[in-house]
């Protein structure tokens, strides 16, 4: 099927499979190969004693598609400078690139579910962003996949269809949800969903696919940066040390869940104990992941 689509065949013969199996195969093909952005759907018919004939529904004519493919190739060459870095460094740079350049596409244009949305318009929905991340990882030699499932959206309080990535870093698998980090960025970059375990991602995600187990915490952002606070005392000392160093924005994770208001009151109390007389403290909390961003203004 991959070879047929890459060569723009109008009909592709495959062995007989059930309707459900065919759907799984086709969807998996598009998730594993984001370069097939130009085939959003297909039709099929069964030839008795022969097989199944797949008829790809090409979104653009061949010349337009080839031009887009050339744009993708030229775009990926920007990341050549990362090829000599180790796996974690590559991942961090791609994550940073997305936070600096990519926006969530609330207009849902025709490219928003594919890599073309990010490459041409610098915007896409979660599926397009996850495929965009994967195609860059593929180019850099990083093993990754696109995961589909459901997200417990704290803004709408609804379970919504969602897509993100799993990446292999130094022999261990991690969940990486770039879309949520992009949409949560405010005063500083967010790493709430950078290299999570299965236990953490399942706090607000439901996984639909069969995926490799993600059990390691070593390369989780907050663990690796020693930004996990195990109790209120550690949090108070961390805030106090940050304020004394003149930091206006801090980002950390609590080992246990706390309400935003509790974290905010602690920050205000610690901040008021400094030499500053007039100040404001703002908080942007991700209670599901126990991650908090505090901003000090004086």
N, C-alpha and C positions, 0 to 999 in steps of 0.2 A: 504493500500500500504506500509506504514511504517513497520507494523508487518511482512508482507511478505518478504520485503527486508532484515530485520534484521534476519530472519530465513532462508535466502538464497533460497527462493522458486523460482522455474523456471517459474511458472505461477501464477498470482495473479488475482482473479476475483473481479471486482468492478462494481458498477451500471453503466448504460449507460450514457455517457457524450459525448459532441462533441469533435472533434479533438483539437480545440483551448482550450476548458476547460481542457482537459487532459494535454496539454502542460503546462498550467498555474499551474495546481495542481502538476505536477511532478517537475517543476522548483522551485515552492514554497517549496515543500517538501525538496529538496536538500539545499535550502538556509536556511530553518529553522532548519535543522538537519545536521550539517556538518559532523557528524559521518558516514553518508552514502556516504563517499568519494569514495567508490568502485563501484558505479553505475552511470557512467557518462551519460548513455542514456538507451533507452528502445525501444521495438517494441510492437505492439498490434494488436489484431483482435477483431471483434465484433461478439458475439454469439447472434443470433436473439432470442429475448424474454428471454435472460439470463443476458447479461451484456457485459462488456469489459474485455478481457483477456490481462493483462499486462505481457510482458516477459522482465524482467530486463536484461540488458547487463552487466554482472559482469566483472570488469576490471581484477581481479586476481582470482585464484582458492581459495577455501574456507580456506585452511590452511594458505596461505599467507595473506589473508584478516584478519583472526583471529589474526595472529601475529602482523599485523599493528594496529589492534584495541587494542591489549595489549600494544603496544608502546605508543599509544595515552593515554591510562589510566595511564600508568606509568609517562608519561610526565606531565599530568595534576596534579598529586600529588605534583609536585614542588610548586604549588601555594596554598598548604594547609596553609602556614604561613600567607596568606592574608585573610583568611576567617573571622578573628575577626575584620578586619578593616571596616570602613564605606564604603558606595558605591563609593564616590568620590575618596577615597584613593585607593580602588581596581582598579578603572579605571586608575588612574595616574600610578600605578605600572605596569599594563599591557601595557599601552602606552609606558612607559620607557623601559620595556623588549623588545618590538618590535624595538624601536630605537637602542637599544644596540646590539640586536642579529639578527634581520631579515633584509634581503636585497631583493631588487626587482630582480626578476628572468628574466633577459633579454635573457636568453637562451631558455626560454619557454619549460622546460622539461615536461615529462608526468605527474609529480605531481604538476605542478605549479598552477593549478586551485583548489587544495584541501588542507586540513590541513596537509596532509603528506608532502607537499613541505616545509612548515615552520618547522614542527617537525623533519623531517629526514634530510633535506638539508639546513635549516635556510634561505630559499628563496622561493618566490612565486610571482605570479602576483596579481593584486588587488583583484580578486575574492578569491584566496587562502588566502590572508592576512585577508580579511574581515571575511571569515569563521573561520579562526584561532582565530581571536579576539572574535568572537561569541562563539566558543566552550569553550574558557577560561571563558568568562563572564557567560555562562550557568553553568559551574562548580562552579563558585563563587556565584551563586545565583543572578546575575544581569540580569535584563530584557533587551534584545537587539534584533535587527534584522539586516539582511543584506539587503541593499538597492541597487538596480541596476538602471543605467541610463547612462548619457553621461557626459564626462568631456571635457571642453575647454582647451586642453593642450597648455600651453604657449610656449613649446619648439617646437612642431610640427605645431602649429597654426591650429590644426584640432580637430574636435569633435570626441572623442573616447569612446568606450564602457567602462564603469567603474562600480566599486562596492565599497561600504563603509558601515558604520554601523549607526544605530540610537540606542541610549542607554537611558534608563530611570534612572535619578539620582535624588534621593529625591523627587520623584513625578513629575518631569518634563523631557520632552524628548529633546535630543540634537543630532545633526549630529556629527559624529566622523569619519574622514578620516585618518586612520593610514598610509595607503599607501603613501599619499602625504607628510605627516610629515616625514616618513622614507626616502623618496627619496630626500627631501629638506634639510635634516640634513647635516651640514657642520662643522663649528667650534663649534657649540653647538646644543643641541636638539631643534627641532622646534615644535611649538604648533599652527601653522597657522590654523589647522582644528580640534582643540580640543574643542568640545562642541559648535558648531555653531547653529544659528537659521536658519529657512527656508530662510529668507531674505539674510543672508550671504552666505549660501551654494549655492543658486541659482545664485550668481555672476559668478560662473564658472562651475556649475553642472546643469544637467537637470535630474529631478527625474521621473522615469517610473512607480514606484509602488504607490499604495495607502498607505500612511504612516501617522502616528500620527503627528499632528502639533507640530513643534518645535519653540516656541515663547520666551522662557526664556533666559536671558543672565547671570544670577547669577553665573553659574559655567563655563562660557567661561573663558579660561585661562587668556587672557589679561585683561578682566574685573575684575576677582577675584584677580589678582596680581597688579592692579592699573597701568597697562602698556598701557593704551589707551591715546594717546595724542590728545587733542581737537583742538590745533592750533600750529602754528610755535613757538610761545613763550614757550609753555609748552615743546615742543620738544627740543628747545635750552637748557632750564633749566635741562631737564632730561639728555641730553648728557653731559652737563657740570658737573653735580653732579656725573654721572657715571665715567667720566674721573678722577675727583678728588679722587674718591674712588679706582682708579687704575684698573678699569674694562677694559679689552681688547676687549670684545665682548658684544654687547647689542642687545636686541630683543624687539620690541615694535610694536604697531598697531596705525595707524592714524585713526581718526574718519572719515576723508574724504580722497579720493584717491589723491595721489601725484605721479609724475613721479620719478623714481629712481634717476635721475640726480639731481633733486631738493633736495631730502633728502641727497644725497651725498655731495652736495655743502654746505649745512647747517652744516653737521657733520665736514667737513674740516674747515669751518670758526670757529666753536666753538673750535675744537681741536687745531687750530693754536693759539688761544688766551691763551692757557695754557703755561707752561714753556718748553714744548717740542719744539725743533727746527727742528728736522728731523723726519718725520713720513710719513706713508702711510695709507690711509683709503680705505677699501674695503666695498662693499655693495652687499647684496643678497636680492633682493626685490621681493615680491609677490604682484604685483600691483593690481591684482583682489581682493585680500583680504585686501589690504592696510597694509600689514605686512612687516617689514623690519628687516634685521640682518646687523649690522654694526660691522666691525672688524678693530681695531686700531693696527698698527704695527709701532714701533719706535726703 
